[in-house]
């Protein structure tokens, strides 16, 4: 019995605070096509707006962001180059030896005089494949670290200059055609 009374009292207190806050900000309620929303919700601008603000007003933060972005782009480019080098090395490492006779490739006819030894090409293909794999093993972590640093720098700037100015918690009341919703956002 005491628990029910306590829960009912808490529910009435929360509803009273929400409705009292709604009455105080009655003039800030705007109508949309399906519901009414309180205009007290935190408004955070888009990412491009935040980046433009960072570039013009906070050059130190923007330089950290830009260097991390360059690191991510360089890692991505070198990942592609390393992958291409690895594929070329793999192709060169599987070239077979040539035999006497003619070889036809499309409209071209090649005449092989004697056997062709491609063992040097296969060895070079293995070396090229190892070099491409080494390039991949360095560039993939650089790409990942650069992306994480870029996102962390952006989020830290957003938290410091935009979210710190917003209320930490607020009540929100949504009125729909056949129901009412109350939310405490924290």
MODELLER restraints for C-alpha pairs under 7 A, 6 or more apart:
rsr = mdl.restraints
at = mdl.atoms
rsr.add(forms.Gaussian(group=physical.xy_distance, feature=features.Distance(at['CA:18:A'], at['CA:171:A']), mean=6.07, stdev=0.5))
rsr.add(forms.Gaussian(group=physical.xy_distance, feature=features.Distance(at['CA:28:A'], at['CA:38:A']), mean=6.75, stdev=0.5))
rsr.add(forms.Gaussian(group=physical.xy_distance, feature=features.Distance(at['CA:28:A'], at['CA:39:A']), mean=5.82, stdev=0.5))
rsr.add(forms.Gaussian(group=physical.xy_distance, feature=features.Distance(at['CA:29:A'], at['CA:36:A']), mean=6.78, stdev=0.5))
rsr.add(forms.Gaussian(group=physical.xy_distance, feature=features.Distance(at['CA:29:A'], at['CA:37:A']), mean=6.18, stdev=0.5))
rsr.add(forms.Gaussian(group=physical.xy_distance, feature=features.Distance(at['CA:29:A'], at['CA:38:A']), mean=5.06, stdev=0.5))
rsr.add(forms.Gaussian(group=physical.xy_distance, feature=features.Distance(at['CA:29:A'], at['CA:39:A']), mean=5.91, stdev=0.5))
rsr.add(forms.Gaussian(group=physical.xy_distance, feature=features.Distance(at['CA:30:A'], at['CA:36:A']), mean=6.14, stdev=0.5))
rsr.add(forms.Gaussian(group=physical.xy_distance, feature=features.Distance(at['CA:30:A'], at['CA:37:A']), mean=6.35, stdev=0.5))
rsr.add(forms.Gaussian(group=physical.xy_distance, feature=features.Distance(at['CA:30:A'], at['CA:38:A']), mean=6.99, stdev=0.5))
rsr.add(forms.Gaussian(group=physical.xy_distance, feature=features.Distance(at['CA:30:A'], at['CA:39:A']), mean=6.97, stdev=0.5))
rsr.add(forms.Gaussian(group=physical.xy_distance, feature=features.Distance(at['CA:34:A'], at['CA:176:A']), mean=6.74, stdev=0.5))
rsr.add(forms.Gaussian(group=physical.xy_distance, feature=features.Distance(at['CA:35:A'], at['CA:174:A']), mean=6.69, stdev=0.5))
rsr.add(forms.Gaussian(group=physical.xy_distance, feature=features.Distance(at['CA:35:A'], at['CA:175:A']), mean=5.62, stdev=0.5))
rsr.add(forms.Gaussian(group=physical.xy_distance, feature=features.Distance(at['CA:35:A'], at['CA:176:A']), mean=4.96, stdev=0.5))
rsr.add(forms.Gaussian(group=physical.xy_distance, feature=features.Distance(at['CA:36:A'], at['CA:174:A']), mean=5.80, stdev=0.5))
rsr.add(forms.Gaussian(group=physical.xy_distance, feature=features.Distance(at['CA:36:A'], at['CA:175:A']), mean=5.46, stdev=0.5))
rsr.add(forms.Gaussian(group=physical.xy_distance, feature=features.Distance(at['CA:37:A'], at['CA:173:A']), mean=6.69, stdev=0.5))
rsr.add(forms.Gaussian(group=physical.xy_distance, feature=features.Distance(at['CA:37:A'], at['CA:174:A']), mean=5.43, stdev=0.5))
rsr.add(forms.Gaussian(group=physical.xy_distance, feature=features.Distance(at['CA:38:A'], at['CA:172:A']), mean=6.30, stdev=0.5))
rsr.add(forms.Gaussian(group=physical.xy_distance, feature=features.Distance(at['CA:38:A'], at['CA:173:A']), mean=6.61, stdev=0.5))
rsr.add(forms.Gaussian(group=physical.xy_distance, feature=features.Distance(at['CA:42:A'], at['CA:166:A']), mean=5.77, stdev=0.5))
rsr.add(forms.Gaussian(group=physical.xy_distance, feature=features.Distance(at['CA:44:A'], at['CA:162:A']), mean=6.77, stdev=0.5))
rsr.add(forms.Gaussian(group=physical.xy_distance, feature=features.Distance(at['CA:54:A'], at['CA:61:A']), mean=6.68, stdev=0.5))
rsr.add(forms.Gaussian(group=physical.xy_distance, feature=features.Distance(at['CA:54:A'], at['CA:62:A']), mean=5.63, stdev=0.5))
rsr.add(forms.Gaussian(group=physical.xy_distance, feature=features.Distance(at['CA:55:A'], at['CA:62:A']), mean=5.37, stdev=0.5))
rsr.add(forms.Gaussian(group=physical.xy_distance, feature=features.Distance(at['CA:65:A'], at['CA:150:A']), mean=5.28, stdev=0.5))
rsr.add(forms.Gaussian(group=physical.xy_distance, feature=features.Distance(at['CA:65:A'], at['CA:153:A']), mean=5.79, stdev=0.5))
rsr.add(forms.Gaussian(group=physical.xy_distance, feature=features.Distance(at['CA:65:A'], at['CA:154:A']), mean=6.77, stdev=0.5))
rsr.add(forms.Gaussian(group=physical.xy_distance, feature=features.Distance(at['CA:68:A'], at['CA:146:A']), mean=4.81, stdev=0.5))
rsr.add(forms.Gaussian(group=physical.xy_distance, feature=features.Distance(at['CA:68:A'], at['CA:147:A']), mean=6.85, stdev=0.5))
rsr.add(forms.Gaussian(group=physical.xy_distance, feature=features.Distance(at['CA:68:A'], at['CA:149:A']), mean=5.69, stdev=0.5))
rsr.add(forms.Gaussian(group=physical.xy_distance, feature=features.Distance(at['CA:68:A'], at['CA:150:A']), mean=4.99, stdev=0.5))
rsr.add(forms.Gaussian(group=physical.xy_distance, feature=features.Distance(at['CA:69:A'], at['CA:146:A']), mean=6.20, stdev=0.5))
rsr.add(forms.Gaussian(group=physical.xy_distance, feature=features.Distance(at['CA:69:A'], at['CA:147:A']), mean=6.75, stdev=0.5))
rsr.add(forms.Gaussian(group=physical.xy_distance, feature=features.Distance(at['CA:69:A'], at['CA:150:A']), mean=5.75, stdev=0.5))
rsr.add(forms.Gaussian(group=physical.xy_distance, feature=features.Distance(at['CA:71:A'], at['CA:142:A']), mean=6.65, stdev=0.5))
rsr.add(forms.Gaussian(group=physical.xy_distance, feature=features.Distance(at['CA:71:A'], at['CA:143:A']), mean=6.54, stdev=0.5))
rsr.add(forms.Gaussian(group=physical.xy_distance, feature=features.Distance(at['CA:71:A'], at['CA:146:A']), mean=4.98, stdev=0.5))
rsr.add(forms.Gaussian(group=physical.xy_distance, feature=features.Distance(at['CA:72:A'], at['CA:142:A']), mean=6.60, stdev=0.5))
rsr.add(forms.Gaussian(group=physical.xy_distance, feature=features.Distance(at['CA:72:A'], at['CA:143:A']), mean=4.33, stdev=0.5))
rsr.add(forms.Gaussian(group=physical.xy_distance, feature=features.Distance(at['CA:72:A'], at['CA:144:A']), mean=6.85, stdev=0.5))
rsr.add(forms.Gaussian(group=physical.xy_distance, feature=features.Distance(at['CA:72:A'], at['CA:146:A']), mean=4.26, stdev=0.5))
rsr.add(forms.Gaussian(group=physical.xy_distance, feature=features.Distance(at['CA:72:A'], at['CA:147:A']), mean=5.35, stdev=0.5))
rsr.add(forms.Gaussian(group=physical.xy_distance, feature=features.Distance(at['CA:73:A'], at['CA:143:A']), mean=6.90, stdev=0.5))
rsr.add(forms.Gaussian(group=physical.xy_distance, feature=features.Distance(at['CA:75:A'], at['CA:139:A']), mean=4.71, stdev=0.5))
rsr.add(forms.Gaussian(group=physical.xy_distance, feature=features.Distance(at['CA:75:A'], at['CA:140:A']), mean=6.14, stdev=0.5))
rsr.add(forms.Gaussian(group=physical.xy_distance, feature=features.Distance(at['CA:75:A'], at['CA:142:A']), mean=5.16, stdev=0.5))
rsr.add(forms.Gaussian(group=physical.xy_distance, feature=features.Distance(at['CA:75:A'], at['CA:143:A']), mean=4.06, stdev=0.5))
rsr.add(forms.Gaussian(group=physical.xy_distance, feature=features.Distance(at['CA:76:A'], at['CA:143:A']), mean=5.66, stdev=0.5))
rsr.add(forms.Gaussian(group=physical.xy_distance, feature=features.Distance(at['CA:78:A'], at['CA:139:A']), mean=5.70, stdev=0.5))
rsr.add(forms.Gaussian(group=physical.xy_distance, feature=features.Distance(at['CA:79:A'], at['CA:136:A']), mean=5.34, stdev=0.5))
rsr.add(forms.Gaussian(group=physical.xy_distance, feature=features.Distance(at['CA:79:A'], at['CA:139:A']), mean=5.36, stdev=0.5))
rsr.add(forms.Gaussian(group=physical.xy_distance, feature=features.Distance(at['CA:79:A'], at['CA:140:A']), mean=6.06, stdev=0.5))
rsr.add(forms.Gaussian(group=physical.xy_distance, feature=features.Distance(at['CA:82:A'], at['CA:132:A']), mean=4.45, stdev=0.5))
rsr.add(forms.Gaussian(group=physical.xy_distance, feature=features.Distance(at['CA:82:A'], at['CA:133:A']), mean=6.47, stdev=0.5))
rsr.add(forms.Gaussian(group=physical.xy_distance, feature=features.Distance(at['CA:82:A'], at['CA:135:A']), mean=5.03, stdev=0.5))
rsr.add(forms.Gaussian(group=physical.xy_distance, feature=features.Distance(at['CA:82:A'], at['CA:136:A']), mean=5.09, stdev=0.5))
rsr.add(forms.Gaussian(group=physical.xy_distance, feature=features.Distance(at['CA:83:A'], at['CA:132:A']), mean=6.31, stdev=0.5))
rsr.add(forms.Gaussian(group=physical.xy_distance, feature=features.Distance(at['CA:83:A'], at['CA:136:A']), mean=6.61, stdev=0.5))
rsr.add(forms.Gaussian(group=physical.xy_distance, feature=features.Distance(at['CA:85:A'], at['CA:128:A']), mean=6.67, stdev=0.5))
rsr.add(forms.Gaussian(group=physical.xy_distance, feature=features.Distance(at['CA:85:A'], at['CA:129:A']), mean=6.47, stdev=0.5))
rsr.add(forms.Gaussian(group=physical.xy_distance, feature=features.Distance(at['CA:85:A'], at['CA:132:A']), mean=4.84, stdev=0.5))
rsr.add(forms.Gaussian(group=physical.xy_distance, feature=features.Distance(at['CA:86:A'], at['CA:128:A']), mean=6.72, stdev=0.5))
rsr.add(forms.Gaussian(group=physical.xy_distance, feature=features.Distance(at['CA:86:A'], at['CA:129:A']), mean=4.35, stdev=0.5))
rsr.add(forms.Gaussian(group=physical.xy_distance, feature=features.Distance(at['CA:86:A'], at['CA:132:A']), mean=4.43, stdev=0.5))
rsr.add(forms.Gaussian(group=physical.xy_distance, feature=features.Distance(at['CA:86:A'], at['CA:133:A']), mean=6.03, stdev=0.5))
rsr.add(forms.Gaussian(group=physical.xy_distance, feature=features.Distance(at['CA:89:A'], at['CA:125:A']), mean=4.15, stdev=0.5))
rsr.add(forms.Gaussian(group=physical.xy_distance, feature=features.Distance(at['CA:89:A'], at['CA:126:A']), mean=5.90, stdev=0.5))
rsr.add(forms.Gaussian(group=physical.xy_distance, feature=features.Distance(at['CA:89:A'], at['CA:128:A']), mean=4.81, stdev=0.5))
rsr.add(forms.Gaussian(group=physical.xy_distance, feature=features.Distance(at['CA:89:A'], at['CA:129:A']), mean=4.20, stdev=0.5))
rsr.add(forms.Gaussian(group=physical.xy_distance, feature=features.Distance(at['CA:90:A'], at['CA:125:A']), mean=6.19, stdev=0.5))
rsr.add(forms.Gaussian(group=physical.xy_distance, feature=features.Distance(at['CA:90:A'], at['CA:126:A']), mean=6.89, stdev=0.5))
rsr.add(forms.Gaussian(group=physical.xy_distance, feature=features.Distance(at['CA:90:A'], at['CA:129:A']), mean=5.92, stdev=0.5))
rsr.add(forms.Gaussian(group=physical.xy_distance, feature=features.Distance(at['CA:92:A'], at['CA:121:A']), mean=6.39, stdev=0.5))
rsr.add(forms.Gaussian(group=physical.xy_distance, feature=features.Distance(at['CA:92:A'], at['CA:122:A']), mean=5.68, stdev=0.5))
rsr.add(forms.Gaussian(group=physical.xy_distance, feature=features.Distance(at['CA:92:A'], at['CA:125:A']), mean=4.58, stdev=0.5))
rsr.add(forms.Gaussian(group=physical.xy_distance, feature=features.Distance(at['CA:93:A'], at['CA:121:A']), mean=6.91, stdev=0.5))
rsr.add(forms.Gaussian(group=physical.xy_distance, feature=features.Distance(at['CA:93:A'], at['CA:122:A']), mean=4.02, stdev=0.5))
rsr.add(forms.Gaussian(group=physical.xy_distance, feature=features.Distance(at['CA:93:A'], at['CA:123:A']), mean=6.63, stdev=0.5))
rsr.add(forms.Gaussian(group=physical.xy_distance, feature=features.Distance(at['CA:93:A'], at['CA:125:A']), mean=4.41, stdev=0.5))
rsr.add(forms.Gaussian(group=physical.xy_distance, feature=features.Distance(at['CA:93:A'], at['CA:126:A']), mean=5.64, stdev=0.5))
rsr.add(forms.Gaussian(group=physical.xy_distance, feature=features.Distance(at['CA:94:A'], at['CA:122:A']), mean=6.45, stdev=0.5))
rsr.add(forms.Gaussian(group=physical.xy_distance, feature=features.Distance(at['CA:95:A'], at['CA:122:A']), mean=6.56, stdev=0.5))
rsr.add(forms.Gaussian(group=physical.xy_distance, feature=features.Distance(at['CA:96:A'], at['CA:118:A']), mean=6.72, stdev=0.5))
rsr.add(forms.Gaussian(group=physical.xy_distance, feature=features.Distance(at['CA:97:A'], at['CA:116:A']), mean=5.74, stdev=0.5))
rsr.add(forms.Gaussian(group=physical.xy_distance, feature=features.Distance(at['CA:97:A'], at['CA:117:A']), mean=5.36, stdev=0.5))
rsr.add(forms.Gaussian(group=physical.xy_distance, feature=features.Distance(at['CA:97:A'], at['CA:118:A']), mean=5.25, stdev=0.5))
rsr.add(forms.Gaussian(group=physical.xy_distance, feature=features.Distance(at['CA:98:A'], at['CA:115:A']), mean=5.62, stdev=0.5))
rsr.add(forms.Gaussian(group=physical.xy_distance, feature=features.Distance(at['CA:98:A'], at['CA:116:A']), mean=4.63, stdev=0.5))
rsr.add(forms.Gaussian(group=physical.xy_distance, feature=features.Distance(at['CA:98:A'], at['CA:117:A']), mean=6.75, stdev=0.5))
rsr.add(forms.Gaussian(group=physical.xy_distance, feature=features.Distance(at['CA:99:A'], at['CA:112:A']), mean=6.79, stdev=0.5))
rsr.add(forms.Gaussian(group=physical.xy_distance, feature=features.Distance(at['CA:99:A'], at['CA:114:A']), mean=6.61, stdev=0.5))
rsr.add(forms.Gaussian(group=physical.xy_distance, feature=features.Distance(at['CA:99:A'], at['CA:115:A']), mean=4.60, stdev=0.5))
rsr.add(forms.Gaussian(group=physical.xy_distance, feature=features.Distance(at['CA:99:A'], at['CA:116:A']), mean=6.28, stdev=0.5))
rsr.add(forms.Gaussian(group=physical.xy_distance, feature=features.Distance(at['CA:100:A'], at['CA:112:A']), mean=5.21, stdev=0.5))
rsr.add(forms.Gaussian(group=physical.xy_distance, feature=features.Distance(at['CA:100:A'], at['CA:113:A']), mean=5.56, stdev=0.5))
rsr.add(forms.Gaussian(group=physical.xy_distance, feature=features.Distance(at['CA:100:A'], at['CA:114:A']), mean=4.97, stdev=0.5))
rsr.add(forms.Gaussian(group=physical.xy_distance, feature=features.Distance(at['CA:100:A'], at['CA:115:A']), mean=5.50, stdev=0.5))
rsr.add(forms.Gaussian(group=physical.xy_distance, feature=features.Distance(at['CA:101:A'], at['CA:111:A']), mean=5.94, stdev=0.5))
rsr.add(forms.Gaussian(group=physical.xy_distance, feature=features.Distance(at['CA:101:A'], at['CA:112:A']), mean=5.37, stdev=0.5))
rsr.add(forms.Gaussian(group=physical.xy_distance, feature=features.Distance(at['CA:101:A'], at['CA:113:A']), mean=6.87, stdev=0.5))
rsr.add(forms.Gaussian(group=physical.xy_distance, feature=features.Distance(at['CA:102:A'], at['CA:109:A']), mean=6.60, stdev=0.5))
rsr.add(forms.Gaussian(group=physical.xy_distance, feature=features.Distance(at['CA:102:A'], at['CA:110:A']), mean=5.45, stdev=0.5))
rsr.add(forms.Gaussian(group=physical.xy_distance, feature=features.Distance(at['CA:102:A'], at['CA:111:A']), mean=4.42, stdev=0.5))
rsr.add(forms.Gaussian(group=physical.xy_distance, feature=features.Distance(at['CA:102:A'], at['CA:112:A']), mean=5.87, stdev=0.5))
rsr.add(forms.Gaussian(group=physical.xy_distance, feature=features.Distance(at['CA:103:A'], at['CA:109:A']), mean=5.69, stdev=0.5))
rsr.add(forms.Gaussian(group=physical.xy_distance, feature=features.Distance(at['CA:103:A'], at['CA:110:A']), mean=4.99, stdev=0.5))
rsr.add(forms.Gaussian(group=physical.xy_distance, feature=features.Distance(at['CA:103:A'], at['CA:111:A']), mean=6.36, stdev=0.5))
rsr.add(forms.Gaussian(group=physical.xy_distance, feature=features.Distance(at['CA:104:A'], at['CA:110:A']), mean=6.23, stdev=0.5))
rsr.add(forms.Gaussian(group=physical.xy_distance, feature=features.Distance(at['CA:168:A'], at['CA:186:A']), mean=6.02, stdev=0.5))
rsr.add(forms.Gaussian(group=physical.xy_distance, feature=features.Distance(at['CA:169:A'], at['CA:185:A']), mean=5.42, stdev=0.5))
rsr.add(forms.Gaussian(group=physical.xy_distance, feature=features.Distance(at['CA:169:A'], at['CA:186:A']), mean=4.16, stdev=0.5))
rsr.add(forms.Gaussian(group=physical.xy_distance, feature=features.Distance(at['CA:170:A'], at['CA:184:A']), mean=5.91, stdev=0.5))
rsr.add(forms.Gaussian(group=physical.xy_distance, feature=features.Distance(at['CA:170:A'], at['CA:185:A']), mean=5.47, stdev=0.5))
rsr.add(forms.Gaussian(group=physical.xy_distance, feature=features.Distance(at['CA:170:A'], at['CA:186:A']), mean=6.65, stdev=0.5))
rsr.add(forms.Gaussian(group=physical.xy_distance, feature=features.Distance(at['CA:171:A'], at['CA:183:A']), mean=5.79, stdev=0.5))
rsr.add(forms.Gaussian(group=physical.xy_distance, feature=features.Distance(at['CA:171:A'], at['CA:184:A']), mean=4.51, stdev=0.5))
rsr.add(forms.Gaussian(group=physical.xy_distance, feature=features.Distance(at['CA:171:A'], at['CA:185:A']), mean=6.17, stdev=0.5))
rsr.add(forms.Gaussian(group=physical.xy_distance, feature=features.Distance(at['CA:172:A'], at['CA:182:A']), mean=5.87, stdev=0.5))
rsr.add(forms.Gaussian(group=physical.xy_distance, feature=features.Distance(at['CA:172:A'], at['CA:183:A']), mean=5.11, stdev=0.5))
rsr.add(forms.Gaussian(group=physical.xy_distance, feature=features.Distance(at['CA:172:A'], at['CA:184:A']), mean=6.20, stdev=0.5))
rsr.add(forms.Gaussian(group=physical.xy_distance, feature=features.Distance(at['CA:173:A'], at['CA:181:A']), mean=5.63, stdev=0.5))
rsr.add(forms.Gaussian(group=physical.xy_distance, feature=features.Distance(at['CA:173:A'], at['CA:182:A']), mean=4.58, stdev=0.5))
rsr.add(forms.Gaussian(group=physical.xy_distance, feature=features.Distance(at['CA:173:A'], at['CA:183:A']), mean=6.32, stdev=0.5))
rsr.add(forms.Gaussian(group=physical.xy_distance, feature=features.Distance(at['CA:174:A'], at['CA:180:A']), mean=5.88, stdev=0.5))
rsr.add(forms.Gaussian(group=physical.xy_distance, feature=features.Distance(at['CA:174:A'], at['CA:181:A']), mean=4.95, stdev=0.5))
rsr.add(forms.Gaussian(group=physical.xy_distance, feature=features.Distance(at['CA:174:A'], at['CA:182:A']), mean=6.45, stdev=0.5))
rsr.add(forms.Gaussian(group=physical.xy_distance, feature=features.Distance(at['CA:175:A'], at['CA:181:A']), mean=6.29, stdev=0.5))
